[in-house]
Amino acid sequence: MKASEIRKLSREEIERKIKDSKSELLDLRMKAATGTLEKPSKMDAIKKDVARMMTVLNEMKQETEGGNK
């Protein structure tokens, strides 16, 4: 998911997607531990998506707080 796509979402949608992605990441970690994970690169992609979403979410929070302190 691109940052421009994430910016179009509301704060609640981003938080929900972060929660869902973290849940999916946990499932993938469990599969990796048992040796049934087919695409290990998917874990990296999800981690990066979560990081992007958290970055955009933090930017939104800073904007609503009035920017720089």
Biopython code that builds the backbone (N, CA, C, O; Angstrom):
import numpy as np
from Bio.PDB.StructureBuilder import StructureBuilder

atoms = [
    (1, "MET", "N", (0.837, -1.166, 0.000)),
    (1, "MET", "CA", (0.000, 0.000, 0.000)),
    (1, "MET", "C", (0.891, 1.240, 0.000)),
    (1, "MET", "O", (1.834, 1.334, 0.785)),
    (2, "LYS", "N", (0.595, 2.162, -0.860)),
    (2, "LYS", "CA", (1.392, 3.373, -0.982)),
    (2, "LYS", "C", (0.964, 4.411, 0.041)),
    (2, "LYS", "O", (-0.176, 4.404, 0.506)),
    (3, "ALA", "N", (1.884, 5.303, 0.389)),
    (3, "ALA", "CA", (1.585, 6.345, 1.368)),
    (3, "ALA", "C", (0.469, 7.258, 0.868)),
    (3, "ALA", "O", (-0.345, 7.725, 1.665)),
    (4, "SER", "N", (0.418, 7.514, -0.420)),
    (4, "SER", "CA", (-0.642, 8.371, -0.965)),
    (4, "SER", "C", (-2.011, 7.721, -0.790)),
    (4, "SER", "O", (-3.001, 8.419, -0.569)),
    (5, "GLU", "N", (-2.080, 6.404, -0.886)),
    (5, "GLU", "CA", (-3.336, 5.689, -0.665)),
    (5, "GLU", "C", (-3.732, 5.750, 0.802)),
    (5, "GLU", "O", (-4.912, 5.878, 1.128)),
    (6, "ILE", "N", (-2.753, 5.659, 1.677)),
    (6, "ILE", "CA", (-3.010, 5.683, 3.115)),
    (6, "ILE", "C", (-3.526, 7.054, 3.529)),
    (6, "ILE", "O", (-4.419, 7.149, 4.371)),
    (7, "ARG", "N", (-2.975, 8.111, 2.951)),
    (7, "ARG", "CA", (-3.380, 9.475, 3.313)),
    (7, "ARG", "C", (-4.837, 9.759, 2.968)),
    (7, "ARG", "O", (-5.444, 10.657, 3.552)),
    (8, "LYS", "N", (-5.399, 9.017, 2.041)),
    (8, "LYS", "CA", (-6.796, 9.208, 1.649)),
    (8, "LYS", "C", (-7.763, 8.595, 2.657)),
    (8, "LYS", "O", (-8.958, 8.891, 2.629)),
    (9, "LEU", "N", (-7.256, 7.743, 3.546)),
    (9, "LEU", "CA", (-8.095, 7.060, 4.524)),
    (9, "LEU", "C", (-8.289, 7.925, 5.771)),
    (9, "LEU", "O", (-7.501, 8.830, 6.044)),
    (10, "SER", "N", (-9.348, 7.628, 6.515)),
    (10, "SER", "CA", (-9.566, 8.332, 7.774)),
    (10, "SER", "C", (-8.674, 7.716, 8.854)),
    (10, "SER", "O", (-8.102, 6.641, 8.674)),
    (11, "ARG", "N", (-8.573, 8.414, 9.961)),
    (11, "ARG", "CA", (-7.744, 7.941, 11.065)),
    (11, "ARG", "C", (-8.230, 6.582, 11.571)),
    (11, "ARG", "O", (-7.420, 5.700, 11.854)),
    (12, "GLU", "N", (-9.547, 6.411, 11.684)),
    (12, "GLU", "CA", (-10.113, 5.157, 12.171)),
    (12, "GLU", "C", (-9.811, 4.004, 11.217)),
    (12, "GLU", "O", (-9.512, 2.891, 11.650)),
    (13, "GLU", "N", (-9.892, 4.283, 9.916)),
    (13, "GLU", "CA", (-9.596, 3.239, 8.925)),
    (13, "GLU", "C", (-8.130, 2.817, 9.003)),
    (13, "GLU", "O", (-7.814, 1.631, 8.907)),
    (14, "ILE", "N", (-7.251, 3.781, 9.175)),
    (14, "ILE", "CA", (-5.821, 3.473, 9.276)),
    (14, "ILE", "C", (-5.556, 2.635, 10.519)),
    (14, "ILE", "O", (-4.818, 1.651, 10.464)),
    (15, "GLU", "N", (-6.161, 3.026, 11.644)),
    (15, "GLU", "CA", (-5.957, 2.268, 12.887)),
    (15, "GLU", "C", (-6.477, 0.844, 12.748)),
    (15, "GLU", "O", (-5.865, -0.095, 13.257)),
    (16, "ARG", "N", (-7.610, 0.678, 12.058)),
    (16, "ARG", "CA", (-8.172, -0.658, 11.849)),
    (16, "ARG", "C", (-7.259, -1.487, 10.957)),
    (16, "ARG", "O", (-7.047, -2.672, 11.213)),
    (17, "LYS", "N", (-6.715, -0.866, 9.903)),
    (17, "LYS", "CA", (-5.812, -1.581, 9.005)),
    (17, "LYS", "C", (-4.522, -1.971, 9.716)),
    (17, "LYS", "O", (-3.978, -3.045, 9.461)),
    (18, "ILE", "N", (-4.026, -1.113, 10.604)),
    (18, "ILE", "CA", (-2.826, -1.448, 11.377)),
    (18, "ILE", "C", (-3.106, -2.664, 12.244)),
    (18, "ILE", "O", (-2.303, -3.595, 12.296)),
    (19, "LYS", "N", (-4.248, -2.652, 12.926)),
    (19, "LYS", "CA", (-4.613, -3.778, 13.787)),
    (19, "LYS", "C", (-4.724, -5.070, 12.977)),
    (19, "LYS", "O", (-4.217, -6.113, 13.390)),
    (20, "ASP", "N", (-5.392, -4.997, 11.819)),
    (20, "ASP", "CA", (-5.548, -6.178, 10.969)),
    (20, "ASP", "C", (-4.198, -6.679, 10.457)),
    (20, "ASP", "O", (-3.951, -7.884, 10.420)),
    (21, "SER", "N", (-3.331, -5.753, 10.065)),
    (21, "SER", "CA", (-2.020, -6.132, 9.539)),
    (21, "SER", "C", (-1.160, -6.776, 10.616)),
    (21, "SER", "O", (-0.439, -7.736, 10.346)),
    (22, "LYS", "N", (-1.232, -6.253, 11.831)),
    (22, "LYS", "CA", (-0.463, -6.847, 12.921)),
    (22, "LYS", "C", (-0.957, -8.247, 13.233)),
    (22, "LYS", "O", (-0.166, -9.134, 13.556)),
    (23, "SER", "N", (-2.262, -8.447, 13.136)),
    (23, "SER", "CA", (-2.829, -9.778, 13.348)),
    (23, "SER", "C", (-2.353, -10.739, 12.262)),
    (23, "SER", "O", (-1.990, -11.881, 12.545)),
    (24, "GLU", "N", (-2.361, -10.268, 11.028)),
    (24, "GLU", "CA", (-1.882, -11.094, 9.919)),
    (24, "GLU", "C", (-0.399, -11.410, 10.077)),
    (24, "GLU", "O", (0.038, -12.523, 9.781)),
    (25, "LEU", "N", (0.369, -10.439, 10.541)),
    (25, "LEU", "CA", (1.799, -10.638, 10.758)),
    (25, "LEU", "C", (2.037, -11.693, 11.836)),
    (25, "LEU", "O", (2.957, -12.503, 11.720)),
    (26, "LEU", "N", (1.222, -11.685, 12.871)),
    (26, "LEU", "CA", (1.332, -12.700, 13.915)),
    (26, "LEU", "C", (1.069, -14.089, 13.336)),
    (26, "LEU", "O", (1.783, -15.043, 13.643)),
    (27, "ASP", "N", (0.042, -14.193, 12.499)),
    (27, "ASP", "CA", (-0.259, -15.478, 11.858)),
    (27, "ASP", "C", (0.912, -15.949, 11.000)),
    (27, "ASP", "O", (1.258, -17.131, 11.010)),
    (28, "LEU", "N", (1.517, -15.026, 10.260)),
    (28, "LEU", "CA", (2.651, -15.392, 9.411)),
    (28, "LEU", "C", (3.852, -15.829, 10.253)),
    (28, "LEU", "O", (4.582, -16.746, 9.876)),
    (29, "ARG", "N", (4.049, -15.169, 11.388)),
    (29, "ARG", "CA", (5.151, -15.566, 12.268)),
    (29, "ARG", "C", (4.940, -16.975, 12.810)),
    (29, "ARG", "O", (5.885, -17.755, 12.935)),
    (30, "MET", "N", (3.690, -17.287, 13.130)),
    (30, "MET", "CA", (3.385, -18.638, 13.612)),
    (30, "MET", "C", (3.651, -19.668, 12.513)),
    (30, "MET", "O", (4.196, -20.739, 12.778)),
    (31, "LYS", "N", (3.264, -19.341, 11.287)),
    (31, "LYS", "CA", (3.524, -20.255, 10.175)),
    (31, "LYS", "C", (5.018, -20.420, 9.945)),
    (31, "LYS", "O", (5.487, -21.515, 9.636)),
    (32, "ALA", "N", (5.768, -19.325, 10.095)),
    (32, "ALA", "CA", (7.214, -19.394, 9.911)),
    (32, "ALA", "C", (7.841, -20.285, 10.980)),
    (32, "ALA", "O", (8.777, -21.036, 10.704)),
    (33, "ALA", "N", (7.323, -20.196, 12.189)),
    (33, "ALA", "CA", (7.863, -21.005, 13.276)),
    (33, "ALA", "C", (7.582, -22.492, 13.068)),
    (33, "ALA", "O", (8.380, -23.341, 13.463)),
    (34, "THR", "N", (6.450, -22.800, 12.448)),
    (34, "THR", "CA", (6.121, -24.210, 12.213)),
    (34, "THR", "C", (6.655, -24.714, 10.878)),
    (34, "THR", "O", (6.586, -25.909, 10.589)),
    (35, "GLY", "N", (7.183, -23.812, 10.074)),
    (35, "GLY", "CA", (7.773, -24.211, 8.798)),
    (35, "GLY", "C", (6.784, -24.319, 7.655)),
    (35, "GLY", "O", (7.094, -24.934, 6.635)),
    (36, "THR", "N", (5.597, -23.736, 7.798)),
    (36, "THR", "CA", (4.603, -23.839, 6.728)),
    (36, "THR", "C", (4.423, -22.531, 5.957)),
    (36, "THR", "O", (3.495, -22.406, 5.158)),
    (37, "LEU", "N", (5.289, -21.574, 6.189)),
    (37, "LEU", "CA", (5.195, -20.286, 5.500)),
    (37, "LEU", "C", (5.694, -20.421, 4.071)),
    (37, "LEU", "O", (6.824, -20.853, 3.841)),
    (38, "GLU", "N", (4.852, -20.051, 3.109)),
    (38, "GLU", "CA", (5.218, -20.203, 1.701)),
    (38, "GLU", "C", (6.010, -19.012, 1.168)),
    (38, "GLU", "O", (6.966, -19.192, 0.414)),
    (39, "LYS", "N", (5.618, -17.792, 1.555)),
    (39, "LYS", "CA", (6.297, -16.601, 1.051)),
    (39, "LYS", "C", (6.820, -15.761, 2.215)),
    (39, "LYS", "O", (6.093, -14.923, 2.748)),
    (40, "PRO", "N", (8.073, -15.979, 2.614)),
    (40, "PRO", "CA", (8.635, -15.200, 3.720)),
    (40, "PRO", "C", (8.704, -13.700, 3.424)),
    (40, "PRO", "O", (8.702, -12.883, 4.345)),
    (41, "SER", "N", (8.765, -13.342, 2.153)),
    (41, "SER", "CA", (8.848, -11.928, 1.786)),
    (41, "SER", "C", (7.563, -11.176, 2.127)),
    (41, "SER", "O", (7.566, -9.949, 2.230)),
    (42, "LYS", "N", (6.464, -11.915, 2.302)),
    (42, "LYS", "CA", (5.198, -11.265, 2.653)),
    (42, "LYS", "C", (5.292, -10.637, 4.041)),
    (42, "LYS", "O", (4.665, -9.609, 4.299)),
    (43, "MET", "N", (6.068, -11.246, 4.935)),
    (43, "MET", "CA", (6.247, -10.683, 6.273)),
    (43, "MET", "C", (6.907, -9.311, 6.184)),
    (43, "MET", "O", (6.483, -8.369, 6.853)),
    (44, "ASP", "N", (7.934, -9.204, 5.365)),
    (44, "ASP", "CA", (8.626, -7.924, 5.198)),
    (44, "ASP", "C", (7.693, -6.865, 4.615)),
    (44, "ASP", "O", (7.709, -5.711, 5.045)),
    (45, "ALA", "N", (6.884, -7.260, 3.642)),
    (45, "ALA", "CA", (5.960, -6.321, 3.014)),
    (45, "ALA", "C", (4.935, -5.805, 4.025)),
    (45, "ALA", "O", (4.611, -4.617, 4.028)),
    (46, "ILE", "N", (4.433, -6.678, 4.869)),
    (46, "ILE", "CA", (3.445, -6.260, 5.863)),
    (46, "ILE", "C", (4.082, -5.347, 6.904)),
    (46, "ILE", "O", (3.473, -4.364, 7.326)),
    (47, "LYS", "N", (5.308, -5.667, 7.320)),
    (47, "LYS", "CA", (6.013, -4.810, 8.277)),
    (47, "LYS", "C", (6.179, -3.401, 7.712)),
    (47, "LYS", "O", (5.985, -2.414, 8.421)),
    (48, "LYS", "N", (6.536, -3.317, 6.445)),
    (48, "LYS", "CA", (6.725, -2.011, 5.816)),
    (48, "LYS", "C", (5.404, -1.261, 5.685)),
    (48, "LYS", "O", (5.361, -0.043, 5.861)),
    (49, "ASP", "N", (4.325, -1.980, 5.378)),
    (49, "ASP", "CA", (3.003, -1.350, 5.293)),
    (49, "ASP", "C", (2.579, -0.791, 6.648)),
    (49, "ASP", "O", (2.046, 0.316, 6.729)),
    (50, "VAL", "N", (2.816, -1.558, 7.707)),
    (50, "VAL", "CA", (2.472, -1.092, 9.051)),
    (50, "VAL", "C", (3.278, 0.158, 9.380)),
    (50, "VAL", "O", (2.738, 1.118, 9.931)),
    (51, "ALA", "N", (4.548, 0.154, 9.051)),
    (51, "ALA", "CA", (5.394, 1.321, 9.315)),
    (51, "ALA", "C", (4.893, 2.543, 8.552)),
    (51, "ALA", "O", (4.862, 3.644, 9.101)),
    (52, "ARG", "N", (4.502, 2.360, 7.291)),
    (52, "ARG", "CA", (3.957, 3.472, 6.509)),
    (52, "ARG", "C", (2.680, 4.009, 7.141)),
    (52, "ARG", "O", (2.499, 5.219, 7.270)),
    (53, "MET", "N", (1.797, 3.093, 7.531)),
    (53, "MET", "CA", (0.530, 3.519, 8.125)),
    (53, "MET", "C", (0.763, 4.259, 9.435)),
    (53, "MET", "O", (0.099, 5.259, 9.708)),
    (54, "MET", "N", (1.696, 3.781, 10.243)),
    (54, "MET", "CA", (1.987, 4.444, 11.512)),
    (54, "MET", "C", (2.605, 5.818, 11.275)),
    (54, "MET", "O", (2.328, 6.756, 12.023)),
    (55, "THR", "N", (3.430, 5.946, 10.255)),
    (55, "THR", "CA", (4.034, 7.230, 9.922)),
    (55, "THR", "C", (2.966, 8.234, 9.525)),
    (55, "THR", "O", (2.969, 9.370, 10.000)),
    (56, "VAL", "N", (2.049, 7.819, 8.653)),
    (56, "VAL", "CA", (0.975, 8.715, 8.212)),
    (56, "VAL", "C", (0.076, 9.070, 9.393)),
    (56, "VAL", "O", (-0.354, 10.216, 9.523)),
    (57, "LEU", "N", (-0.207, 8.100, 10.247)),
    (57, "LEU", "CA", (-1.039, 8.343, 11.426)),
    (57, "LEU", "C", (-0.381, 9.360, 12.349)),
    (57, "LEU", "O", (-1.052, 10.249, 12.873)),
    (58, "ASN", "N", (0.928, 9.232, 12.552)),
    (58, "ASN", "CA", (1.653, 10.197, 13.383)),
    (58, "ASN", "C", (1.658, 11.582, 12.748)),
    (58, "ASN", "O", (1.563, 12.586, 13.453)),
    (59, "GLU", "N", (1.768, 11.645, 11.425)),
    (59, "GLU", "CA", (1.703, 12.934, 10.741)),
    (59, "GLU", "C", (0.343, 13.585, 10.960)),
    (59, "GLU", "O", (0.253, 14.789, 11.197)),
    (60, "MET", "N", (-0.717, 12.776, 10.879)),
    (60, "MET", "CA", (-2.072, 13.303, 11.109)),
    (60, "MET", "C", (-2.216, 13.835, 12.533)),
    (60, "MET", "O", (-2.819, 14.887, 12.749)),
    (61, "LYS", "N", (-1.668, 13.113, 13.497)),
    (61, "LYS", "CA", (-1.753, 13.538, 14.887)),
    (61, "LYS", "C", (-1.002, 14.844, 15.100)),
    (61, "LYS", "O", (-1.471, 15.711, 15.838)),
    (62, "GLN", "N", (0.155, 14.998, 14.467)),
    (62, "GLN", "CA", (0.930, 16.229, 14.609)),
    (62, "GLN", "C", (0.205, 17.409, 13.999)),
    (62, "GLN", "O", (0.263, 18.518, 14.532)),
    (63, "GLU", "N", (-0.480, 17.185, 12.882)),
    (63, "GLU", "CA", (-1.230, 18.252, 12.230)),
    (63, "GLU", "C", (-2.366, 18.735, 13.129)),
    (63, "GLU", "O", (-2.615, 19.937, 13.227)),
    (64, "THR", "N", (-3.050, 17.802, 13.782)),
    (64, "THR", "CA", (-4.171, 18.188, 14.636)),
    (64, "THR", "C", (-3.703, 18.832, 15.939)),
    (64, "THR", "O", (-4.449, 19.595, 16.553)),
    (65, "GLU", "N", (-2.487, 18.536, 16.361)),
    (65, "GLU", "CA", (-1.940, 19.134, 17.584)),
    (65, "GLU", "C", (-1.320, 20.496, 17.317)),
    (65, "GLU", "O", (-0.894, 21.161, 18.261)),
    (66, "GLY", "N", (-1.257, 20.921, 16.096)),
    (66, "GLY", "CA", (-0.724, 22.239, 15.796)),
    (66, "GLY", "C", (0.686, 22.241, 15.271)),
    (66, "GLY", "O", (1.372, 23.260, 15.346)),
    (67, "GLY", "N", (1.133, 21.123, 14.743)),
    (67, "GLY", "CA", (2.464, 21.076, 14.134)),
    (67, "GLY", "C", (3.572, 21.026, 15.147)),
    (67, "GLY", "O", (3.511, 20.274, 16.120)),
    (68, "ASN", "N", (4.601, 21.840, 14.916)),
    (68, "ASN", "CA", (5.782, 21.833, 15.787)),
    (68, "ASN", "C", (5.458, 22.457, 17.136)),
    (68, "ASN", "O", (4.587, 23.319, 17.253)),
    (69, "LYS", "N", (6.181, 22.000, 18.148)),
    (69, "LYS", "CA", (5.960, 22.525, 19.515)),
    (69, "LYS", "C", (6.732, 23.781, 19.735)),
    (69, "LYS", "O", (6.670, 24.362, 20.819)),
]
sb = StructureBuilder()
sb.init_structure("model")
sb.init_model(0)
sb.init_chain("A")
sb.init_seg("    ")
for serial, (resi, resn, name, xyz) in enumerate(atoms, 1):
    if name == "N":
        sb.init_residue(resn, " ", resi, " ")
    sb.init_atom(name, np.array(xyz, "f"), 0.0, 1.0, " ", f" {name:<3s}", serial, name[0])
structure = sb.get_structure()
